Amino acid sequence: MAASPFNTVKLDVIVIAGFGLLLIVAVGGAQLSSGGQLLILGGYGAAGASWVVGRTRRIAKRTMPADATSTTNAHLKSQDSSSTHYGQK
């Protein structure tokens, strides 16, 4: 079986989570207000999530066949607008 192209994203998630745990310990030991701790940890979480989403989208775009989106859109456009709605005409 071939390796998943998303294995690098999985590794990124592990690394980001590991640094996040270290950051929690460091921020918890620092003499910061609750708001400051929340700002630091929230910013790190948002940055990490953005990184993972961006990497996932780039890999998905690279590995998705070029005609997959056009096929999906064509299927959606070909559905009859006068079709039944919840089994009723």
PDB file of N, CA, C and O in Angstrom:
ATOM      1  N   MET A   1       0.850  -1.169   0.000  1.00  0.00           N
ATOM      2  CA  MET A   1       0.000   0.000   0.000  1.00  0.00           C
ATOM      3  C   MET A   1       0.899   1.237   0.000  1.00  0.00           C
ATOM      4  O   MET A   1       1.905   1.284   0.708  1.00  0.00           O
ATOM      5  N   ALA A   2       0.527   2.235  -0.799  1.00  0.00           N
ATOM      6  CA  ALA A   2       1.321   3.456  -0.914  1.00  0.00           C
ATOM      7  C   ALA A   2       1.130   4.347   0.309  1.00  0.00           C
ATOM      8  O   ALA A   2       0.086   4.338   0.961  1.00  0.00           O
ATOM      9  N   ALA A   3       2.162   5.103   0.588  1.00  0.00           N
ATOM     10  CA  ALA A   3       2.096   6.029   1.720  1.00  0.00           C
ATOM     11  C   ALA A   3       1.122   7.164   1.400  1.00  0.00           C
ATOM     12  O   ALA A   3       1.015   7.601   0.254  1.00  0.00           O
ATOM     13  N   SER A   4       0.431   7.621   2.407  1.00  0.00           N
ATOM     14  CA  SER A   4      -0.516   8.708   2.245  1.00  0.00           C
ATOM     15  C   SER A   4       0.232  10.023   2.027  1.00  0.00           C
ATOM     16  O   SER A   4       1.242  10.271   2.684  1.00  0.00           O
ATOM     17  N   PRO A   5      -0.248  10.862   1.119  1.00  0.00           N
ATOM     18  CA  PRO A   5       0.407  12.159   0.939  1.00  0.00           C
ATOM     19  C   PRO A   5       0.198  13.075   2.153  1.00  0.00           C
ATOM     20  O   PRO A   5       0.872  14.098   2.286  1.00  0.00           O
ATOM     21  N   PHE A   6      -0.726  12.707   3.024  1.00  0.00           N
ATOM     22  CA  PHE A   6      -1.011  13.522   4.201  1.00  0.00           C
ATOM     23  C   PHE A   6      -0.173  13.130   5.412  1.00  0.00           C
ATOM     24  O   PHE A   6      -0.393  13.648   6.507  1.00  0.00           O
ATOM     25  N   ASN A   7       0.786  12.222   5.230  1.00  0.00           N
ATOM     26  CA  ASN A   7       1.649  11.833   6.351  1.00  0.00           C
ATOM     27  C   ASN A   7       2.455  13.021   6.878  1.00  0.00           C
ATOM     28  O   ASN A   7       2.716  13.101   8.078  1.00  0.00           O
ATOM     29  N   THR A   8       2.848  13.932   6.007  1.00  0.00           N
ATOM     30  CA  THR A   8       3.583  15.102   6.470  1.00  0.00           C
ATOM     31  C   THR A   8       2.703  16.006   7.332  1.00  0.00           C
ATOM     32  O   THR A   8       3.186  16.634   8.274  1.00  0.00           O
ATOM     33  N   VAL A   9       1.416  16.068   7.006  1.00  0.00           N
ATOM     34  CA  VAL A   9       0.494  16.861   7.814  1.00  0.00           C
ATOM     35  C   VAL A   9       0.325  16.215   9.187  1.00  0.00           C
ATOM     36  O   VAL A   9       0.252  16.910  10.201  1.00  0.00           O
ATOM     37  N   LYS A  10       0.266  14.902   9.216  1.00  0.00           N
ATOM     38  CA  LYS A  10       0.160  14.198  10.497  1.00  0.00           C
ATOM     39  C   LYS A  10       1.377  14.484  11.367  1.00  0.00           C
ATOM     40  O   LYS A  10       1.247  14.691  12.574  1.00  0.00           O
ATOM     41  N   LEU A  11       2.544  14.496  10.765  1.00  0.00           N
ATOM     42  CA  LEU A  11       3.761  14.814  11.509  1.00  0.00           C
ATOM     43  C   LEU A  11       3.723  16.258  12.001  1.00  0.00           C
ATOM     44  O   LEU A  11       4.123  16.541  13.130  1.00  0.00           O
ATOM     45  N   ASP A  12       3.245  17.171  11.158  1.00  0.00           N
ATOM     46  CA  ASP A  12       3.113  18.568  11.575  1.00  0.00           C
ATOM     47  C   ASP A  12       2.193  18.701  12.786  1.00  0.00           C
ATOM     48  O   ASP A  12       2.491  19.456  13.711  1.00  0.00           O
ATOM     49  N   VAL A  13       1.088  17.978  12.786  1.00  0.00           N
ATOM     50  CA  VAL A  13       0.155  18.031  13.919  1.00  0.00           C
ATOM     51  C   VAL A  13       0.831  17.535  15.192  1.00  0.00           C
ATOM     52  O   VAL A  13       0.644  18.119  16.260  1.00  0.00           O
ATOM     53  N   ILE A  14       1.609  16.471  15.091  1.00  0.00           N
ATOM     54  CA  ILE A  14       2.307  15.938  16.264  1.00  0.00           C
ATOM     55  C   ILE A  14       3.323  16.957  16.793  1.00  0.00           C
ATOM     56  O   ILE A  14       3.411  17.180  18.000  1.00  0.00           O
ATOM     57  N   VAL A  15       4.081  17.568  15.891  1.00  0.00           N
ATOM     58  CA  VAL A  15       5.085  18.549  16.308  1.00  0.00           C
ATOM     59  C   VAL A  15       4.417  19.782  16.917  1.00  0.00           C
ATOM     60  O   VAL A  15       4.864  20.274  17.953  1.00  0.00           O
ATOM     61  N   ILE A  16       3.363  20.283  16.294  1.00  0.00           N
ATOM     62  CA  ILE A  16       2.659  21.452  16.805  1.00  0.00           C
ATOM     63  C   ILE A  16       2.060  21.157  18.181  1.00  0.00           C
ATOM     64  O   ILE A  16       2.131  21.994  19.081  1.00  0.00           O
ATOM     65  N   ALA A  17       1.472  19.973  18.345  1.00  0.00           N
ATOM     66  CA  ALA A  17       0.903  19.602  19.642  1.00  0.00           C
ATOM     67  C   ALA A  17       1.990  19.463  20.705  1.00  0.00           C
ATOM     68  O   ALA A  17       1.791  19.869  21.850  1.00  0.00           O
ATOM     69  N   GLY A  18       3.123  18.901  20.340  1.00  0.00           N
ATOM     70  CA  GLY A  18       4.229  18.756  21.290  1.00  0.00           C
ATOM     71  C   GLY A  18       4.745  20.100  21.762  1.00  0.00           C
ATOM     72  O   GLY A  18       4.947  20.309  22.958  1.00  0.00           O
ATOM     73  N   PHE A  19       4.961  21.015  20.821  1.00  0.00           N
ATOM     74  CA  PHE A  19       5.396  22.362  21.209  1.00  0.00           C
ATOM     75  C   PHE A  19       4.303  23.075  21.995  1.00  0.00           C
ATOM     76  O   PHE A  19       4.596  23.869  22.889  1.00  0.00           O
ATOM     77  N   GLY A  20       3.052  22.798  21.668  1.00  0.00           N
ATOM     78  CA  GLY A  20       1.944  23.396  22.403  1.00  0.00           C
ATOM     79  C   GLY A  20       1.939  22.963  23.862  1.00  0.00           C
ATOM     80  O   GLY A  20       1.696  23.772  24.757  1.00  0.00           O
ATOM     81  N   LEU A  21       2.210  21.680  24.098  1.00  0.00           N
ATOM     82  CA  LEU A  21       2.287  21.195  25.481  1.00  0.00           C
ATOM     83  C   LEU A  21       3.444  21.857  26.229  1.00  0.00           C
ATOM     84  O   LEU A  21       3.299  22.242  27.389  1.00  0.00           O
ATOM     85  N   LEU A  22       4.583  21.985  25.565  1.00  0.00           N
ATOM     86  CA  LEU A  22       5.714  22.684  26.190  1.00  0.00           C
ATOM     87  C   LEU A  22       5.374  24.150  26.461  1.00  0.00           C
ATOM     88  O   LEU A  22       5.767  24.705  27.487  1.00  0.00           O
ATOM     89  N   LEU A  23       4.652  24.764  25.549  1.00  0.00           N
ATOM     90  CA  LEU A  23       4.252  26.158  25.731  1.00  0.00           C
ATOM     91  C   LEU A  23       3.283  26.302  26.902  1.00  0.00           C
ATOM     92  O   LEU A  23       3.357  27.279  27.648  1.00  0.00           O
ATOM     93  N   ILE A  24       2.386  25.349  27.067  1.00  0.00           N
ATOM     94  CA  ILE A  24       1.459  25.380  28.201  1.00  0.00           C
ATOM     95  C   ILE A  24       2.230  25.344  29.513  1.00  0.00           C
ATOM     96  O   ILE A  24       1.926  26.096  30.440  1.00  0.00           O
ATOM     97  N   VAL A  25       3.223  24.474  29.588  1.00  0.00           N
ATOM     98  CA  VAL A  25       4.031  24.371  30.803  1.00  0.00           C
ATOM     99  C   VAL A  25       4.806  25.665  31.033  1.00  0.00           C
ATOM    100  O   VAL A  25       4.870  26.160  32.158  1.00  0.00           O
ATOM    101  N   ALA A  26       5.397  26.214  29.970  1.00  0.00           N
ATOM    102  CA  ALA A  26       6.190  27.433  30.104  1.00  0.00           C
ATOM    103  C   ALA A  26       5.319  28.623  30.502  1.00  0.00           C
ATOM    104  O   ALA A  26       5.692  29.406  31.375  1.00  0.00           O
ATOM    105  N   VAL A  27       4.160  28.756  29.860  1.00  0.00           N
ATOM    106  CA  VAL A  27       3.272  29.877  30.160  1.00  0.00           C
ATOM    107  C   VAL A  27       2.667  29.711  31.554  1.00  0.00           C
ATOM    108  O   VAL A  27       2.461  30.694  32.266  1.00  0.00           O
ATOM    109  N   GLY A  28       2.391  28.492  31.935  1.00  0.00           N
ATOM    110  CA  GLY A  28       1.841  28.243  33.267  1.00  0.00           C
ATOM    111  C   GLY A  28       2.815  28.605  34.368  1.00  0.00           C
ATOM    112  O   GLY A  28       2.404  29.041  35.443  1.00  0.00           O
ATOM    113  N   GLY A  29       4.097  28.430  34.115  1.00  0.00           N
ATOM    114  CA  GLY A  29       5.114  28.756  35.105  1.00  0.00           C
ATOM    115  C   GLY A  29       5.514  30.220  35.107  1.00  0.00           C
ATOM    116  O   GLY A  29       6.122  30.701  36.063  1.00  0.00           O
ATOM    117  N   ALA A  30       5.176  30.924  34.046  1.00  0.00           N
ATOM    118  CA  ALA A  30       5.538  32.344  33.949  1.00  0.00           C
ATOM    119  C   ALA A  30       4.562  33.183  34.773  1.00  0.00           C
ATOM    120  O   ALA A  30       3.426  32.779  35.020  1.00  0.00           O
ATOM    121  N   GLN A  31       5.017  34.322  35.179  1.00  0.00           N
ATOM    122  CA  GLN A  31       4.182  35.232  35.958  1.00  0.00           C
ATOM    123  C   GLN A  31       3.407  36.150  35.004  1.00  0.00           C
ATOM    124  O   GLN A  31       3.724  37.332  34.871  1.00  0.00           O
ATOM    125  N   LEU A  32       2.403  35.597  34.353  1.00  0.00           N
ATOM    126  CA  LEU A  32       1.574  36.352  33.411  1.00  0.00           C
ATOM    127  C   LEU A  32       0.140  36.372  33.909  1.00  0.00           C
ATOM    128  O   LEU A  32      -0.283  35.489  34.655  1.00  0.00           O
ATOM    129  N   SER A  33      -0.590  37.369  33.496  1.00  0.00           N
ATOM    130  CA  SER A  33      -2.016  37.408  33.829  1.00  0.00           C
ATOM    131  C   SER A  33      -2.743  36.325  33.028  1.00  0.00           C
ATOM    132  O   SER A  33      -2.207  35.784  32.061  1.00  0.00           O
ATOM    133  N   SER A  34      -3.952  36.026  33.443  1.00  0.00           N
ATOM    134  CA  SER A  34      -4.745  35.022  32.727  1.00  0.00           C
ATOM    135  C   SER A  34      -4.997  35.456  31.290  1.00  0.00           C
ATOM    136  O   SER A  34      -4.982  34.633  30.375  1.00  0.00           O
ATOM    137  N   GLY A  35      -5.229  36.743  31.098  1.00  0.00           N
ATOM    138  CA  GLY A  35      -5.446  37.257  29.741  1.00  0.00           C
ATOM    139  C   GLY A  35      -4.214  37.113  28.873  1.00  0.00           C
ATOM    140  O   GLY A  35      -4.318  36.799  27.687  1.00  0.00           O
ATOM    141  N   GLY A  36      -3.046  37.341  29.458  1.00  0.00           N
ATOM    142  CA  GLY A  36      -1.800  37.181  28.708  1.00  0.00           C
ATOM    143  C   GLY A  36      -1.554  35.741  28.325  1.00  0.00           C
ATOM    144  O   GLY A  36      -1.128  35.446  27.208  1.00  0.00           O
ATOM    145  N   GLN A  37      -1.826  34.838  29.265  1.00  0.00           N
ATOM    146  CA  GLN A  37      -1.678  33.412  28.968  1.00  0.00           C
ATOM    147  C   GLN A  37      -2.634  32.988  27.869  1.00  0.00           C
ATOM    148  O   GLN A  37      -2.266  32.254  26.952  1.00  0.00           O
ATOM    149  N   LEU A  38      -3.868  33.463  27.976  1.00  0.00           N
ATOM    150  CA  LEU A  38      -4.868  33.128  26.968  1.00  0.00           C
ATOM    151  C   LEU A  38      -4.474  33.665  25.600  1.00  0.00           C
ATOM    152  O   LEU A  38      -4.656  32.989  24.588  1.00  0.00           O
ATOM    153  N   LEU A  39      -3.941  34.868  25.569  1.00  0.00           N
ATOM    154  CA  LEU A  39      -3.515  35.469  24.305  1.00  0.00           C
ATOM    155  C   LEU A  39      -2.373  34.678  23.666  1.00  0.00           C
ATOM    156  O   LEU A  39      -2.383  34.434  22.460  1.00  0.00           O
ATOM    157  N   ILE A  40      -1.405  34.284  24.462  1.00  0.00           N
ATOM    158  CA  ILE A  40      -0.270  33.529  23.934  1.00  0.00           C
ATOM    159  C   ILE A  40      -0.715  32.153  23.439  1.00  0.00           C
ATOM    160  O   ILE A  40      -0.390  31.753  22.322  1.00  0.00           O
ATOM    161  N   LEU A  41      -1.459  31.437  24.277  1.00  0.00           N
ATOM    162  CA  LEU A  41      -1.879  30.089  23.891  1.00  0.00           C
ATOM    163  C   LEU A  41      -2.900  30.109  22.757  1.00  0.00           C
ATOM    164  O   LEU A  41      -2.863  29.256  21.870  1.00  0.00           O
ATOM    165  N   GLY A  42      -3.802  31.074  22.787  1.00  0.00           N
ATOM    166  CA  GLY A  42      -4.779  31.196  21.702  1.00  0.00           C
ATOM    167  C   GLY A  42      -4.128  31.557  20.382  1.00  0.00           C
ATOM    168  O   GLY A  42      -4.503  31.035  19.332  1.00  0.00           O
ATOM    169  N   GLY A  43      -3.150  32.453  20.437  1.00  0.00           N
ATOM    170  CA  GLY A  43      -2.423  32.817  19.219  1.00  0.00           C
ATOM    171  C   GLY A  43      -1.655  31.637  18.645  1.00  0.00           C
ATOM    172  O   GLY A  43      -1.635  31.424  17.433  1.00  0.00           O
ATOM    173  N   TYR A  44      -1.020  30.870  19.533  1.00  0.00           N
ATOM    174  CA  TYR A  44      -0.289  29.691  19.071  1.00  0.00           C
ATOM    175  C   TYR A  44      -1.256  28.667  18.474  1.00  0.00           C
ATOM    176  O   TYR A  44      -0.966  28.064  17.440  1.00  0.00           O
ATOM    177  N   GLY A  45      -2.390  28.475  19.118  1.00  0.00           N
ATOM    178  CA  GLY A  45      -3.381  27.528  18.598  1.00  0.00           C
ATOM    179  C   GLY A  45      -3.915  27.948  17.246  1.00  0.00           C
ATOM    180  O   GLY A  45      -4.055  27.123  16.344  1.00  0.00           O
ATOM    181  N   ALA A  46      -4.214  29.235  17.100  1.00  0.00           N
ATOM    182  CA  ALA A  46      -4.715  29.737  15.819  1.00  0.00           C
ATOM    183  C   ALA A  46      -3.660  29.623  14.722  1.00  0.00           C
ATOM    184  O   ALA A  46      -3.968  29.255  13.589  1.00  0.00           O
ATOM    185  N   ALA A  47      -2.421  29.941  15.067  1.00  0.00           N
ATOM    186  CA  ALA A  47      -1.341  29.829  14.077  1.00  0.00           C
ATOM    187  C   ALA A  47      -1.118  28.369  13.681  1.00  0.00           C
ATOM    188  O   ALA A  47      -0.927  28.068  12.503  1.00  0.00           O
ATOM    189  N   GLY A  48      -1.142  27.470  14.656  1.00  0.00           N
ATOM    190  CA  GLY A  48      -0.963  26.046  14.354  1.00  0.00           C
ATOM    191  C   GLY A  48      -2.095  25.487  13.509  1.00  0.00           C
ATOM    192  O   GLY A  48      -1.866  24.711  12.581  1.00  0.00           O
ATOM    193  N   ALA A  49      -3.315  25.885  13.836  1.00  0.00           N
ATOM    194  CA  ALA A  49      -4.465  25.422  13.050  1.00  0.00           C
ATOM    195  C   ALA A  49      -4.404  25.961  11.628  1.00  0.00           C
ATOM    196  O   ALA A  49      -4.699  25.238  10.676  1.00  0.00           O
ATOM    197  N   SER A  50      -4.026  27.218  11.478  1.00  0.00           N
ATOM    198  CA  SER A  50      -3.898  27.801  10.139  1.00  0.00           C
ATOM    199  C   SER A  50      -2.837  27.080   9.322  1.00  0.00           C
ATOM    200  O   SER A  50      -3.017  26.839   8.128  1.00  0.00           O
ATOM    201  N   TRP A  51      -1.738  26.741   9.969  1.00  0.00           N
ATOM    202  CA  TRP A  51      -0.669  26.021   9.282  1.00  0.00           C
ATOM    203  C   TRP A  51      -1.173  24.662   8.780  1.00  0.00           C
ATOM    204  O   TRP A  51      -0.938  24.299   7.628  1.00  0.00           O
ATOM    205  N   VAL A  52      -1.856  23.924   9.637  1.00  0.00           N
ATOM    206  CA  VAL A  52      -2.339  22.588   9.271  1.00  0.00           C
ATOM    207  C   VAL A  52      -3.382  22.677   8.159  1.00  0.00           C
ATOM    208  O   VAL A  52      -3.358  21.881   7.220  1.00  0.00           O
ATOM    209  N   VAL A  53      -4.286  23.628   8.258  1.00  0.00           N
ATOM    210  CA  VAL A  53      -5.306  23.789   7.212  1.00  0.00           C
ATOM    211  C   VAL A  53      -4.652  24.163   5.884  1.00  0.00           C
ATOM    212  O   VAL A  53      -5.014  23.622   4.839  1.00  0.00           O
ATOM    213  N   GLY A  54      -3.705  25.071   5.920  1.00  0.00           N
ATOM    214  CA  GLY A  54      -3.013  25.468   4.686  1.00  0.00           C
ATOM    215  C   GLY A  54      -2.264  24.315   4.041  1.00  0.00           C
ATOM    216  O   GLY A  54      -2.340  24.115   2.829  1.00  0.00           O
ATOM    217  N   ARG A  55      -1.539  23.557   4.858  1.00  0.00           N
ATOM    218  CA  ARG A  55      -0.806  22.400   4.321  1.00  0.00           C
ATOM    219  C   ARG A  55      -1.763  21.364   3.739  1.00  0.00           C
ATOM    220  O   ARG A  55      -1.507  20.801   2.676  1.00  0.00           O
ATOM    221  N   THR A  56      -2.862  21.120   4.441  1.00  0.00           N
ATOM    222  CA  THR A  56      -3.826  20.136   3.962  1.00  0.00           C
ATOM    223  C   THR A  56      -4.436  20.566   2.640  1.00  0.00           C
ATOM    224  O   THR A  56      -4.589  19.746   1.735  1.00  0.00           O
ATOM    225  N   ARG A  57      -4.782  21.827   2.516  1.00  0.00           N
ATOM    226  CA  ARG A  57      -5.355  22.320   1.262  1.00  0.00           C
ATOM    227  C   ARG A  57      -4.358  22.245   0.114  1.00  0.00           C
ATOM    228  O   ARG A  57      -4.719  21.870  -1.002  1.00  0.00           O
ATOM    229  N   ARG A  58      -3.102  22.600   0.385  1.00  0.00           N
ATOM    230  CA  ARG A  58      -2.085  22.524  -0.684  1.00  0.00           C
ATOM    231  C   ARG A  58      -1.899  21.090  -1.159  1.00  0.00           C
ATOM    232  O   ARG A  58      -1.808  20.839  -2.361  1.00  0.00           O
ATOM    233  N   ILE A  59      -1.844  20.152  -0.225  1.00  0.00           N
ATOM    234  CA  ILE A  59      -1.649  18.749  -0.602  1.00  0.00           C
ATOM    235  C   ILE A  59      -2.874  18.217  -1.322  1.00  0.00           C
ATOM    236  O   ILE A  59      -2.750  17.494  -2.310  1.00  0.00           O
ATOM    237  N   ALA A  60      -4.053  18.569  -0.836  1.00  0.00           N
ATOM    238  CA  ALA A  60      -5.279  18.099  -1.489  1.00  0.00           C
ATOM    239  C   ALA A  60      -5.387  18.648  -2.906  1.00  0.00           C
ATOM    240  O   ALA A  60      -5.797  17.931  -3.819  1.00  0.00           O
ATOM    241  N   LYS A  61      -5.027  19.900  -3.094  1.00  0.00           N
ATOM    242  CA  LYS A  61      -5.083  20.508  -4.428  1.00  0.00           C
ATOM    243  C   LYS A  61      -4.082  19.845  -5.363  1.00  0.00           C
ATOM    244  O   LYS A  61      -4.363  19.641  -6.544  1.00  0.00           O
ATOM    245  N   ARG A  62      -2.907  19.508  -4.824  1.00  0.00           N
ATOM    246  CA  ARG A  62      -1.861  18.889  -5.635  1.00  0.00           C
ATOM    247  C   ARG A  62      -2.212  17.456  -6.008  1.00  0.00           C
ATOM    248  O   ARG A  62      -1.884  17.011  -7.107  1.00  0.00           O
ATOM    249  N   THR A  63      -2.870  16.729  -5.117  1.00  0.00           N
ATOM    250  CA  THR A  63      -3.132  15.317  -5.361  1.00  0.00           C
ATOM    251  C   THR A  63      -4.487  15.058  -6.001  1.00  0.00           C
ATOM    252  O   THR A  63      -4.718  13.966  -6.520  1.00  0.00           O
ATOM    253  N   MET A  64      -5.397  16.042  -5.976  1.00  0.00           N
ATOM    254  CA  MET A  64      -6.721  15.843  -6.563  1.00  0.00           C
ATOM    255  C   MET A  64      -6.618  15.880  -8.078  1.00  0.00           C
ATOM    256  O   MET A  64      -5.943  16.752  -8.625  1.00  0.00           O
ATOM    257  N   PRO A  65      -7.270  14.958  -8.765  1.00  0.00           N
ATOM    258  CA  PRO A  65      -7.255  15.005 -10.229  1.00  0.00           C
ATOM    259  C   PRO A  65      -7.880  16.302 -10.728  1.00  0.00           C
ATOM    260  O   PRO A  65      -8.801  16.832 -10.107  1.00  0.00           O
ATOM    261  N   ALA A  66      -7.382  16.809 -11.843  1.00  0.00           N
ATOM    262  CA  ALA A  66      -7.831  18.098 -12.363  1.00  0.00           C
ATOM    263  C   ALA A  66      -9.304  18.077 -12.738  1.00  0.00           C
ATOM    264  O   ALA A  66      -9.983  19.095 -12.606  1.00  0.00           O
ATOM    265  N   ASP A  67      -9.815  16.938 -13.203  1.00  0.00           N
ATOM    266  CA  ASP A  67     -11.208  16.888 -13.640  1.00  0.00           C
ATOM    267  C   ASP A  67     -12.172  16.538 -12.510  1.00  0.00           C
ATOM    268  O   ASP A  67     -13.377  16.462 -12.753  1.00  0.00           O
ATOM    269  N   ALA A  68     -11.698  16.326 -11.302  1.00  0.00           N
ATOM    270  CA  ALA A  68     -12.586  15.939 -10.199  1.00  0.00           C
ATOM    271  C   ALA A  68     -13.547  17.063  -9.846  1.00  0.00           C
ATOM    272  O   ALA A  68     -14.726  16.801  -9.607  1.00  0.00           O
ATOM    273  N   THR A  69     -13.084  18.297  -9.806  1.00  0.00           N
ATOM    274  CA  THR A  69     -13.976  19.399  -9.457  1.00  0.00           C
ATOM    275  C   THR A  69     -14.951  19.686 -10.579  1.00  0.00           C
ATOM    276  O   THR A  69     -16.113  19.998 -10.319  1.00  0.00           O
ATOM    277  N   SER A  70     -14.505  19.587 -11.825  1.00  0.00           N
ATOM    278  CA  SER A  70     -15.426  19.841 -12.931  1.00  0.00           C
ATOM    279  C   SER A  70     -16.476  18.751 -13.016  1.00  0.00           C
ATOM    280  O   SER A  70     -17.623  19.031 -13.366  1.00  0.00           O
ATOM    281  N   THR A  71     -16.112  17.511 -12.704  1.00  0.00           N
ATOM    282  CA  THR A  71     -17.077  16.419 -12.705  1.00  0.00           C
ATOM    283  C   THR A  71     -18.103  16.622 -11.610  1.00  0.00           C
ATOM    284  O   THR A  71     -19.294  16.404 -11.834  1.00  0.00           O
ATOM    285  N   THR A  72     -17.667  17.033 -10.434  1.00  0.00           N
ATOM    286  CA  THR A  72     -18.583  17.263  -9.331  1.00  0.00           C
ATOM    287  C   THR A  72     -19.524  18.411  -9.660  1.00  0.00           C
ATOM    288  O   THR A  72     -20.727  18.301  -9.424  1.00  0.00           O
ATOM    289  N   ASN A  73     -19.012  19.500 -10.196  1.00  0.00           N
ATOM    290  CA  ASN A  73     -19.855  20.632 -10.551  1.00  0.00           C
ATOM    291  C   ASN A  73     -20.832  20.278 -11.651  1.00  0.00           C
ATOM    292  O   ASN A  73     -21.982  20.717 -11.621  1.00  0.00           O
ATOM    293  N   ALA A  74     -20.394  19.487 -12.628  1.00  0.00           N
ATOM    294  CA  ALA A  74     -21.291  19.074 -13.701  1.00  0.00           C
ATOM    295  C   ALA A  74     -22.414  18.212 -13.152  1.00  0.00           C
ATOM    296  O   ALA A  74     -23.556  18.328 -13.598  1.00  0.00           O
ATOM    297  N   HIS A  75     -22.109  17.353 -12.196  1.00  0.00           N
ATOM    298  CA  HIS A  75     -23.137  16.510 -11.593  1.00  0.00           C
ATOM    299  C   HIS A  75     -24.154  17.359 -10.848  1.00  0.00           C
ATOM    300  O   HIS A  75     -25.356  17.106 -10.928  1.00  0.00           O
ATOM    301  N   LEU A  76     -23.683  18.355 -10.132  1.00  0.00           N
ATOM    302  CA  LEU A  76     -24.600  19.213  -9.381  1.00  0.00           C
ATOM    303  C   LEU A  76     -25.475  20.026 -10.317  1.00  0.00           C
ATOM    304  O   LEU A  76     -26.653  20.238 -10.029  1.00  0.00           O
ATOM    305  N   LYS A  77     -24.918  20.491 -11.443  1.00  0.00           N
ATOM    306  CA  LYS A  77     -25.691  21.287 -12.391  1.00  0.00           C
ATOM    307  C   LYS A  77     -26.691  20.435 -13.162  1.00  0.00           C
ATOM    308  O   LYS A  77     -27.717  20.944 -13.613  1.00  0.00           O
ATOM    309  N   SER A  78     -26.404  19.146 -13.319  1.00  0.00           N
ATOM    310  CA  SER A  78     -27.275  18.301 -14.114  1.00  0.00           C
ATOM    311  C   SER A  78     -28.507  17.820 -13.350  1.00  0.00           C
ATOM    312  O   SER A  78     -29.411  17.235 -13.947  1.00  0.00           O
ATOM    313  N   GLN A  79     -28.555  18.053 -12.058  1.00  0.00           N
ATOM    314  CA  GLN A  79     -29.725  17.628 -11.302  1.00  0.00           C
ATOM    315  C   GLN A  79     -30.918  18.472 -11.712  1.00  0.00           C
ATOM    316  O   GLN A  79     -30.810  19.686 -11.888  1.00  0.00           O
ATOM    317  N   ASP A  80     -32.060  17.808 -11.862  1.00  0.00           N
ATOM    318  CA  ASP A  80     -33.280  18.461 -12.301  1.00  0.00           C
ATOM    319  C   ASP A  80     -33.824  19.335 -11.178  1.00  0.00           C
ATOM    320  O   ASP A  80     -33.993  18.862 -10.054  1.00  0.00           O
ATOM    321  N   SER A  81     -34.097  20.593 -11.465  1.00  0.00           N
ATOM    322  CA  SER A  81     -34.605  21.494 -10.427  1.00  0.00           C
ATOM    323  C   SER A  81     -36.051  21.198 -10.080  1.00  0.00           C
ATOM    324  O   SER A  81     -36.541  21.653  -9.047  1.00  0.00           O
ATOM    325  N   SER A  82     -36.747  20.438 -10.928  1.00  0.00           N
ATOM    326  CA  SER A  82     -38.145  20.095 -10.628  1.00  0.00           C
ATOM    327  C   SER A  82     -38.255  18.755  -9.936  1.00  0.00           C
ATOM    328  O   SER A  82     -39.344  18.186  -9.856  1.00  0.00           O
ATOM    329  N   SER A  83     -37.135  18.239  -9.431  1.00  0.00           N
ATOM    330  CA  SER A  83     -37.181  16.951  -8.748  1.00  0.00           C
ATOM    331  C   SER A  83     -37.929  17.072  -7.436  1.00  0.00           C
ATOM    332  O   SER A  83     -38.185  18.170  -6.942  1.00  0.00           O
ATOM    333  N   THR A  84     -38.269  15.934  -6.891  1.00  0.00           N
ATOM    334  CA  THR A  84     -39.066  15.932  -5.660  1.00  0.00           C
ATOM    335  C   THR A  84     -38.262  16.482  -4.506  1.00  0.00           C
ATOM    336  O   THR A  84     -37.038  16.351  -4.464  1.00  0.00           O
ATOM    337  N   HIS A  85     -38.944  17.085  -3.590  1.00  0.00           N
ATOM    338  CA  HIS A  85     -38.329  17.623  -2.380  1.00  0.00           C
ATOM    339  C   HIS A  85     -38.900  16.849  -1.205  1.00  0.00           C
ATOM    340  O   HIS A  85     -40.094  16.941  -0.917  1.00  0.00           O
ATOM    341  N   TYR A  86     -38.065  16.099  -0.534  1.00  0.00           N
ATOM    342  CA  TYR A  86     -38.501  15.261   0.573  1.00  0.00           C
ATOM    343  C   TYR A  86     -39.609  14.301   0.159  1.00  0.00           C
ATOM    344  O   TYR A  86     -40.538  14.039   0.924  1.00  0.00           O
ATOM    345  N   GLY A  87     -39.499  13.782  -1.060  1.00  0.00           N
ATOM    346  CA  GLY A  87     -40.441  12.772  -1.521  1.00  0.00           C
ATOM    347  C   GLY A  87     -41.753  13.335  -2.012  1.00  0.00           C
ATOM    348  O   GLY A  87     -42.668  12.563  -2.299  1.00  0.00           O
ATOM    349  N   GLN A  88     -41.889  14.639  -2.122  1.00  0.00           N
ATOM    350  CA  GLN A  88     -43.138  15.237  -2.583  1.00  0.00           C
ATOM    351  C   GLN A  88     -42.889  15.961  -3.898  1.00  0.00           C
ATOM    352  O   GLN A  88     -41.799  16.479  -4.140  1.00  0.00           O
ATOM    353  N   LYS A  89     -43.916  15.988  -4.742  1.00  0.00           N
ATOM    354  CA  LYS A  89     -43.823  16.728  -6.013  1.00  0.00           C
ATOM    355  C   LYS A  89     -44.425  18.074  -5.883  1.00  0.00           C
ATOM    356  O   LYS A  89     -44.441  18.839  -6.847  1.00  0.00           O
TER     357      LYS A  89
END
